[in-house]
Amino acid sequence: MKTMSDVIPTLKKDYIYNLMIKGKRLDGRGFEDFRDIKLETNVIAKAEGSARVTLGKTQVLVGIKLQTGTPFPDSRDEGVIITNLELNPIASPSFEPGPPREEGIEMARVVDRGIRESGAIDIKKLCITEGESVWIVFIDVHVLNDEGNIIDASCLAAIAALMTTMVPNKQHGLGEDVPLAMKEMPVGVTLAKIGGKLMVDPSLDEEAVCESKLTVVSSSDGSVNGMQKMGPAPFTEEEVLGAIAMAFEKAAEIRENFLAALAKKE
């Protein structure tokens, strides 16, 4: 027998679903509209770089740390990138303490793939002594509040934090500190599918009723650096192409509005 607490979420989901198939959203946004984005940098004093992104009520904090280490045998003159994403219990009642959850690992891989495949970091400039010593870049993503679309907020916070990172040469006797060598600004855009329609930046309520989601990470030259599908419903070829086109458009807006000023400071 259903209780009142079961009925209310069901009614809410039905209401959201019916709105969306009519071309409307609960918060009044259009299908191509992001929630308000706030980007802050240099928010962690002891990190080499940091950024906090607030996307609607979703909030993500990224800290960057660099330490020296040995390169991989097959890339003796290249630095190393390690990305972790923590779904902190303070962010949502559904997040539990303990080892990394599968969902968090999946999102960390998307963030990492976008940075790696776009060539965002000039990893050859992270080489100190070929075959012996390189810089290891740790990208630590912490979800502080989950109100939907963690992955886009994480991608934006990660690239913003990297763009403000200083390589700590001085404390290792390697000369003066210098900015991390950056070459690209990959941006992730997630689209939710419901009733055969696509909308960007799904809220937590929209994620609960959507059939599937597709995240597209793209760079400024219009290339796709990573894609990740989540959810059971398939996407048609036309839907995938439409999603990519919309992701390119929204990513370009985000770069212009939030990352261009950071790039000028390099």
Secondary structure, DSSP 8 states (H G I E B T S, - for coil): ---HHHHHHHHHHHHHHHHHHTT--TTS--TT----EEEEE---TTSSEEEEEEETTEEEEEEEEEEEE---TT-TT--EEEEEEEE-GGG-TT--SSS--HHHHHHHHHHHHHHHHHT-B-GGGGEEETTTEEEEEEEEEEEEE-SS-HHHHHHHHHHHHHHT-EE--GGGTSSS-EE--B----EEEEEEEETTEEEES--HHHHHH-SEEEEEEE-TTS-EEEEEEESSS---HHHHHHHHHHHHHHHHHHIIIIIHHHHHT-
